[in-house]
């Protein structure tokens, strides 16, 4: 059974999640320092999220996030199922293993992606807090 019933549900959660990450004092600056534009493309359900660690960010934010199509040219595009993305944000899936097994695909300079992956380790705690705050504890426990 998929984690998300439709793209709207998934993107509503991701909006809150990426807003929290963009303002996080530990993770936000590390992502900003990468100076990358990273696109996450998911399927089942479909969704696109682009984070811009290069352009101007809003007050208290370290990067901007675009949901849906964007004219920004990403340095890296990671494509996965929505379920694998959810498991990655929870800290339960290893993206490197997913890339090697073919469950995830990367376009662009993959070595750049590997450089910023360690900065994402604490992100699971933020994701779990967001899910809980949205009343979606069920997605943490699944």
Sine and cosine of phi, psi and omega as CSV:
sin_phi,cos_phi,sin_psi,cos_psi,sin_omega,cos_omega
0.00,0.00,0.79,-0.61,-0.01,-1.00
-0.92,0.40,0.42,-0.91,0.01,-1.00
-0.95,0.31,-0.59,0.81,-0.10,-1.00
-0.92,-0.39,0.67,-0.74,-0.04,-1.00
-0.98,0.20,-0.43,0.90,-0.01,-1.00
-0.28,-0.96,0.18,-0.98,-0.02,-1.00
-0.86,0.51,-0.59,0.81,-0.03,-1.00
-0.88,0.47,-0.72,0.70,0.01,-1.00
-0.86,0.51,-0.73,0.68,-0.01,-1.00
-0.88,0.48,-0.75,0.66,-0.05,-1.00
-0.93,0.36,-0.54,0.84,0.07,-1.00
-0.88,0.48,-0.66,0.75,0.04,-1.00
-0.93,0.37,-0.70,0.72,-0.03,-1.00
-0.90,0.43,-0.55,0.84,0.03,-1.00
-0.87,0.50,-0.74,0.67,-0.01,-1.00
-0.92,0.40,-0.69,0.72,-0.02,-1.00
-0.86,0.51,-0.81,0.59,-0.04,-1.00
-0.93,0.37,-0.46,0.89,0.09,-1.00
-0.90,0.44,-0.68,0.74,0.03,-1.00
-0.92,0.40,-0.66,0.75,0.00,-1.00
-0.91,0.42,-0.65,0.76,-0.03,-1.00
-0.89,0.46,-0.47,0.88,-0.01,-1.00
-0.98,-0.22,-0.01,1.00,-0.01,-1.00
-0.92,0.38,0.78,-0.62,-0.07,-1.00
-0.94,0.33,-0.28,0.96,0.02,-1.00
-1.00,-0.10,-0.79,0.61,-0.10,-1.00
-0.99,0.15,-0.65,0.76,-0.05,-1.00
-0.79,0.61,-0.78,0.63,0.00,-1.00
-0.89,0.45,-0.57,0.82,0.01,-1.00
-0.92,0.40,-0.67,0.74,0.05,-1.00
-0.92,0.39,-0.67,0.74,0.02,-1.00
-0.85,0.53,-0.68,0.74,-0.02,-1.00
-0.90,0.43,-0.36,0.93,0.03,-1.00
-0.92,0.38,-0.43,0.90,0.00,-1.00
0.85,0.52,0.50,0.86,-0.06,-1.00
-0.97,-0.25,0.39,-0.92,0.24,-0.97
-0.93,-0.36,0.88,-0.48,-0.11,-0.99
-0.87,-0.49,0.78,-0.63,0.02,-1.00
-0.92,-0.39,0.76,-0.65,0.10,-1.00
-0.95,-0.32,0.86,-0.50,0.01,-1.00
-0.91,-0.41,0.79,-0.61,0.02,-1.00
-0.86,-0.52,0.35,-0.94,0.09,-1.00
-0.73,-0.69,0.42,-0.91,0.02,-1.00
0.87,0.49,0.88,0.48,0.01,1.00
-1.00,0.08,0.27,-0.96,-0.05,-1.00
-0.98,0.19,0.61,-0.80,0.08,-1.00
-0.20,-0.98,0.43,-0.90,0.02,-1.00
-0.70,-0.71,0.77,-0.63,0.06,-1.00
-0.76,-0.65,0.78,-0.63,0.03,-1.00
-0.86,-0.50,0.81,-0.58,0.09,-1.00
-0.95,-0.30,0.72,-0.69,-0.05,-1.00
-0.93,-0.38,0.97,-0.24,0.00,-1.00
-1.00,-0.08,0.22,0.98,-0.07,-1.00
-0.93,-0.38,-0.66,0.75,-0.09,-1.00
-0.99,0.16,-0.02,-1.00,0.01,-1.00
-0.91,0.41,0.67,-0.74,0.04,-1.00
-0.92,-0.38,0.42,-0.91,0.00,-1.00
-0.94,0.35,0.11,-0.99,-0.01,-1.00
-0.82,0.58,0.81,-0.58,0.03,-1.00
0.97,0.26,0.12,0.99,-0.03,-1.00
-0.93,-0.37,0.47,-0.88,0.01,-1.00
-0.97,-0.25,-0.23,0.97,0.07,-1.00
-0.36,-0.93,0.23,-0.97,0.06,-1.00
-0.95,-0.31,0.39,-0.92,-0.02,-1.00
-0.79,-0.62,0.72,-0.69,0.07,-1.00
-0.89,-0.46,0.76,-0.65,0.03,-1.00
-0.96,-0.27,0.76,-0.65,-0.07,-1.00
1.00,-0.06,-0.25,-0.97,-0.05,-1.00
-0.88,0.47,0.54,-0.84,-0.02,-1.00
-0.56,-0.83,0.56,-0.83,0.08,-1.00
-0.99,0.14,-0.14,0.99,0.02,-1.00
-0.89,0.45,0.65,-0.76,0.03,-1.00
-1.00,-0.09,0.94,-0.34,-0.07,-1.00
-0.96,0.29,0.52,-0.85,0.14,-0.99
-0.98,0.22,-0.55,0.83,-0.04,-1.00
-0.66,-0.75,0.69,-0.72,0.15,-0.99
-0.83,-0.56,0.83,-0.55,0.06,-1.00
-0.94,-0.34,0.80,-0.59,-0.03,-1.00
-0.88,-0.48,0.81,-0.59,0.01,-1.00
-0.54,-0.84,0.16,-0.99,0.21,-0.98
-0.94,0.34,0.42,-0.91,0.05,-1.00
-0.87,0.49,-0.59,0.81,0.01,-1.00
-0.90,0.44,-0.69,0.72,0.03,-1.00
-0.91,0.42,-0.65,0.76,0.06,-1.00
-0.86,0.51,-0.70,0.71,0.03,-1.00
-0.86,0.50,-0.72,0.70,0.00,-1.00
-0.91,0.41,-0.57,0.82,0.06,-1.00
-0.90,0.44,-0.75,0.66,-0.02,-1.00
-0.90,0.44,-0.50,0.87,0.07,-1.00
-0.97,0.26,-0.21,0.98,-0.04,-1.00
1.00,0.07,0.23,0.97,-0.04,-1.00
-0.99,-0.12,-0.25,0.97,-0.02,-1.00
-0.87,-0.50,0.63,-0.78,0.03,-1.00
-0.99,-0.17,0.90,-0.45,-0.08,-1.00
-0.91,0.41,-0.54,0.84,0.02,-1.00
-0.90,0.43,-0.72,0.69,0.06,-1.00
-0.88,0.48,-0.64,0.77,0.01,-1.00
-0.90,0.44,-0.61,0.80,0.04,-1.00
-0.91,0.41,-0.71,0.70,-0.02,-1.00
-0.93,0.38,-0.52,0.86,-0.02,-1.00
-1.00,0.08,-0.16,0.99,0.00,-1.00
1.00,0.04,0.04,1.00,0.03,-1.00
-0.97,0.26,-0.34,0.94,0.06,-1.00
-0.75,-0.66,0.48,-0.88,0.04,-1.00
-0.81,-0.58,0.58,-0.82,0.02,-1.00
-0.81,-0.58,0.66,-0.75,0.12,-0.99
-0.84,-0.54,0.58,-0.81,-0.05,-1.00
0.98,-0.20,-0.33,-0.94,-0.06,-1.00
-0.99,0.11,0.99,-0.12,-0.06,-1.00
-0.89,0.45,-0.49,0.87,0.02,-1.00
-0.90,0.44,-0.53,0.85,0.08,-1.00
-0.90,0.43,-0.66,0.75,0.00,-1.00
-0.88,0.48,-0.67,0.74,-0.02,-1.00
-0.91,0.42,-0.49,0.87,0.00,-1.00
-0.93,0.36,-0.59,0.81,-0.05,-1.00
-1.00,-0.04,-0.16,0.99,-0.01,-1.00
-0.84,0.55,-0.68,0.74,0.01,-1.00
-0.86,0.51,-0.50,0.87,0.02,-1.00
-0.92,0.40,-0.34,0.94,-0.06,-1.00
-1.00,0.03,-0.11,0.99,-0.04,-1.00
-0.78,0.63,-0.77,0.64,-0.05,-1.00
-0.95,0.31,-0.03,1.00,-0.08,-1.00
-0.92,0.39,-0.45,0.89,-0.01,-1.00
-0.86,0.50,-0.63,0.77,0.01,-1.00
-0.89,0.45,-0.65,0.76,0.03,-1.00
-0.90,0.44,-0.71,0.70,-0.02,-1.00
-0.87,0.49,-0.70,0.72,0.02,-1.00
-0.89,0.45,-0.66,0.75,0.03,-1.00
-0.90,0.44,-0.64,0.76,0.02,-1.00
-0.89,0.45,-0.74,0.67,0.01,-1.00
-0.86,0.52,-0.69,0.72,0.00,-1.00
-0.90,0.43,-0.69,0.73,-0.01,-1.00
-0.91,0.42,-0.45,0.89,0.02,-1.00
-1.00,0.01,0.09,1.00,-0.01,-1.00
0.97,0.26,0.39,0.92,-0.03,-1.00
-0.92,-0.39,0.69,0.72,0.07,-1.00
-0.83,0.55,-0.48,0.88,0.02,-1.00
-0.85,0.53,-0.53,0.85,0.01,-1.00
-0.97,0.25,-0.35,0.94,0.05,-1.00
-0.98,0.17,-0.59,0.81,-0.10,-1.00
-0.99,0.10,-0.35,0.94,-0.06,-1.00
-0.87,0.49,0.00,0.00,0.00,0.00
